[in-house]
Amino acid sequence: MLRCILIGSLSAFSTFPDASAAPPLGTRIPPGAYVEDQAEVGSRAAAFGVLDRLGKCVVKADARNSIALMIAIPTTHEGQGALDKINPKLSACLGKAAEGTNLYGTVTLKLTAASLRGAIAGALYQLQFLRQSSNAWRIPAIVAPIIPLERVTESNQQLVASYDFVQCLTKARPADVRNLVLSSIGSSEEDAAMSLLGPFMAPCVTRGTTIKTDRNTLRLLLAESLYRWSITAAST
């Protein structure tokens, strides 16, 4: 049975204080850290392939509301409204996305709102910007945050931290983020992009905090960040 369940939390992307986050007086707060959860490449590729095709199917079925979802701020009334309009397309698109895989007929996809946004952003990016190099644009001085600071609450702090992290990476290395987002799972291009982004990861994490996630989730979040960066860069 093919089902798509949309859940609200970003369980695959966690932020937590370091054990030393409350240092003694006179010492510095430790730098942020990024830790990647490891996963077997074959299973990671199969799962990401389904998400990638799901995003493309949703965009093809409802481009207008897909773009509206990218404009809406996550966790707000407008963001939930955009998700509600897309939700009826998910089950049919999941069936198409799983066709030809060993998941077809058995998969229940527990999809976070952030992962769905990332899959849709990736599809929109390829549709609008695949033939354009990020080097052809002037780097924007400011890109609007995916979740503005005034929208931070106790319940969405984790999500805000994750979006801040990927937007910081995109601002620092847009070409490398693009290469990662467009690379095949488990490819040498993916590894090369991750290596180039590596030195910028810890500085992009809030000091005294560790961000831990799997690479698929990181790619989806970076896809949304890259799409927003590209929209802003193209308009300048």
C-alpha positions as CSV (number, residue, x, y, z in Angstrom):
1,M,0.0,0.0,0.0
2,L,1.4,3.4,-1.0
3,R,0.9,6.1,1.6
4,C,2.4,9.5,2.2
5,I,2.2,10.8,5.8
6,L,3.2,14.4,6.4
7,I,4.6,15.0,9.8
8,G,5.5,18.3,11.3
9,S,8.9,17.9,13.0
10,L,12.3,17.8,11.4
11,S,13.3,14.6,13.3
12,A,16.2,13.8,10.9
13,F,17.9,17.1,11.6
14,S,18.7,17.8,15.2
15,T,20.5,20.5,17.1
16,F,21.6,20.2,20.7
17,P,24.0,22.0,23.0
18,D,27.5,20.6,23.5
19,A,28.3,19.2,26.9
20,S,30.6,22.2,27.3
21,A,28.1,24.7,26.1
22,A,28.0,26.3,29.5
23,P,31.7,27.1,30.1
24,P,33.2,28.3,33.3
25,L,33.7,32.1,33.7
26,G,36.6,33.4,31.7
27,T,36.5,30.7,29.0
28,R,35.2,31.0,25.5
29,I,32.0,29.3,24.2
30,P,33.2,26.4,22.1
31,P,32.7,26.6,18.3
32,G,29.8,25.0,16.6
33,A,30.1,21.5,15.2
34,Y,28.5,19.6,12.3
35,V,28.2,15.8,12.5
36,E,26.9,13.6,9.7
37,D,24.9,10.5,10.3
38,Q,26.2,7.8,8.1
39,A,24.0,5.6,5.9
40,E,24.5,2.8,3.3
41,V,24.7,4.4,-0.1
42,G,22.3,2.0,-1.8
43,S,19.5,2.6,0.6
44,R,20.2,6.3,0.7
45,A,20.1,6.5,-3.1
46,A,16.8,4.6,-3.3
47,A,15.1,6.8,-0.7
48,F,16.4,10.0,-2.2
49,G,15.3,8.9,-5.7
50,V,11.8,8.5,-4.5
51,L,11.8,12.0,-2.8
52,D,13.4,13.5,-5.9
53,R,10.7,12.1,-8.2
54,L,8.0,13.0,-5.7
55,G,9.0,16.7,-5.8
56,K,9.1,16.7,-9.6
57,C,5.7,15.1,-9.8
58,V,4.1,17.6,-7.3
59,V,5.6,20.6,-9.2
60,K,4.3,19.2,-12.5
61,A,0.8,18.6,-11.0
62,D,0.6,21.9,-9.2
63,A,3.3,24.4,-10.0
64,R,1.3,27.4,-8.7
65,N,0.9,26.0,-5.2
66,S,4.5,24.6,-5.3
67,I,5.8,28.1,-5.8
68,A,3.4,29.4,-3.1
69,L,4.8,26.9,-0.7
70,M,8.4,28.2,-1.3
71,I,7.2,31.8,-0.7
72,A,5.3,30.9,2.5
73,I,7.2,30.9,5.8
74,P,7.4,27.4,7.3
75,T,5.3,26.7,10.5
76,T,3.0,29.7,9.9
77,H,-0.6,29.7,8.9
78,E,0.3,30.6,5.3
79,G,2.9,27.8,5.2
80,Q,0.4,25.2,6.5
81,G,-2.2,26.5,4.0
82,A,0.2,25.9,1.1
83,L,0.9,22.4,2.4
84,D,-2.8,21.6,2.7
85,K,-3.3,22.5,-1.0
86,I,-0.5,20.3,-2.1
87,N,-1.4,17.4,0.2
88,P,-4.0,15.8,-2.1
89,K,-1.3,15.4,-4.8
90,L,1.0,13.4,-2.6
91,S,-0.4,9.9,-2.6
92,A,-0.7,9.8,-6.4
93,C,2.7,11.3,-6.9
94,L,4.2,8.9,-4.4
95,G,2.9,6.0,-6.5
96,K,4.6,7.4,-9.6
97,A,7.8,8.2,-7.7
98,A,8.1,4.6,-6.4
99,E,7.3,2.9,-9.7
100,G,10.2,0.7,-10.9
101,T,11.7,0.4,-7.4
102,N,11.5,-2.4,-4.9
103,L,9.6,0.0,-2.7
104,Y,6.6,0.1,-5.0
105,G,3.4,-1.3,-3.5
106,T,4.8,-1.4,0.1
107,V,6.2,2.0,1.0
108,T,4.8,4.3,3.6
109,L,6.7,7.6,3.4
110,K,6.9,9.5,6.6
111,L,7.7,12.9,5.2
112,T,8.5,16.0,7.1
113,A,7.3,19.4,5.9
114,A,10.9,20.5,5.5
115,S,11.8,17.5,3.4
116,L,8.8,18.0,1.2
117,R,9.7,21.6,0.8
118,G,13.3,20.6,-0.1
119,A,12.1,18.1,-2.7
120,I,9.8,20.6,-4.3
121,A,12.5,23.3,-4.2
122,G,15.0,21.0,-5.9
123,A,12.5,20.3,-8.7
124,L,11.8,24.0,-9.1
125,Y,15.5,24.8,-9.1
126,Q,16.1,22.3,-11.9
127,L,13.1,23.7,-13.9
128,Q,14.1,27.3,-13.6
129,F,17.9,27.5,-13.1
130,L,19.5,24.2,-14.3
131,R,20.9,25.9,-17.4
132,Q,22.2,28.9,-15.6
133,S,25.5,29.0,-13.6
134,S,25.4,30.6,-10.2
135,N,28.7,32.3,-11.2
136,A,26.8,34.3,-13.8
137,W,25.0,36.3,-11.2
138,R,26.1,39.0,-8.8
139,I,26.1,37.5,-5.3
140,P,23.2,39.1,-3.4
141,A,24.1,41.1,-0.3
142,I,21.1,39.8,1.6
143,V,18.9,36.8,1.1
144,A,15.7,36.8,3.1
145,P,15.8,34.1,5.9
146,I,13.5,31.1,5.3
147,I,12.2,31.7,8.8
148,P,12.7,35.3,10.0
149,L,13.9,35.9,13.6
150,E,10.6,37.4,14.6
151,R,9.0,34.1,13.9
152,V,11.2,32.1,16.2
153,T,9.3,30.2,18.9
154,E,10.2,27.4,21.4
155,S,8.6,24.8,19.1
156,N,10.5,25.8,15.9
157,Q,14.0,26.7,17.2
158,Q,15.4,23.5,15.9
159,L,14.1,24.2,12.4
160,V,15.3,27.8,12.5
161,A,18.8,26.6,13.4
162,S,18.8,24.2,10.5
163,Y,17.7,26.8,8.0
164,D,20.2,29.3,9.3
165,F,22.9,26.7,8.9
166,V,22.1,25.9,5.3
167,Q,21.6,29.5,4.3
168,C,25.0,30.3,5.8
169,L,26.6,27.6,3.7
170,T,24.8,28.8,0.6
171,K,25.9,32.3,1.1
172,A,29.5,31.2,1.6
173,R,29.8,28.7,-1.2
174,P,26.8,28.9,-3.6
175,A,28.6,27.0,-6.4
176,D,29.6,24.1,-4.1
177,V,26.0,23.9,-2.8
178,R,24.7,23.8,-6.3
179,N,27.2,21.0,-7.2
180,L,26.0,19.0,-4.2
181,V,22.3,19.5,-4.8
182,L,22.7,18.4,-8.5
183,S,25.1,15.5,-7.8
184,S,24.1,11.9,-7.9
185,I,23.8,10.1,-4.5
186,G,27.1,8.4,-3.6
187,S,29.0,9.9,-6.6
188,S,32.4,11.3,-6.6
189,E,30.8,14.7,-7.4
190,E,28.8,14.5,-4.2
191,D,31.9,13.6,-2.1
192,A,33.9,16.4,-3.7
193,A,31.1,19.0,-3.0
194,M,30.9,17.8,0.6
195,S,34.7,18.1,1.0
196,L,34.7,21.7,-0.3
197,L,31.8,22.6,2.0
198,G,33.4,20.9,5.0
199,P,35.6,23.8,6.2
200,F,32.5,26.1,6.2
201,M,30.2,23.8,8.1
202,A,31.3,24.3,11.7
203,P,31.6,28.1,11.3
204,C,28.0,28.1,10.1
205,V,26.7,26.4,13.2
206,T,25.7,28.6,16.2
207,R,28.5,28.6,18.7
208,G,28.1,26.1,21.5
209,T,25.8,24.0,19.4
210,T,26.1,20.7,17.4
211,I,24.1,20.0,14.3
212,K,23.6,16.4,13.4
213,T,21.9,15.1,10.3
214,D,22.0,12.6,7.5
215,R,23.3,13.7,4.1
216,N,19.9,13.2,2.3
217,T,18.2,15.6,4.7
218,L,21.1,18.1,4.4
219,R,20.7,18.0,0.6
220,L,17.0,18.7,0.8
221,L,17.5,21.7,3.1
222,L,20.3,23.0,0.9
223,A,18.0,22.7,-2.1
224,E,15.5,25.1,-0.6
225,S,18.2,27.4,0.5
226,L,19.8,27.4,-3.0
227,Y,16.5,28.0,-4.7
228,R,15.8,31.0,-2.5
229,W,19.4,32.3,-3.1
230,S,19.0,31.8,-6.9
231,I,15.7,33.7,-7.0
232,T,17.3,36.6,-5.2
233,A,20.5,36.5,-7.3
234,A,18.6,36.3,-10.5
235,S,16.4,39.3,-9.5
236,T,19.5,41.4,-8.9
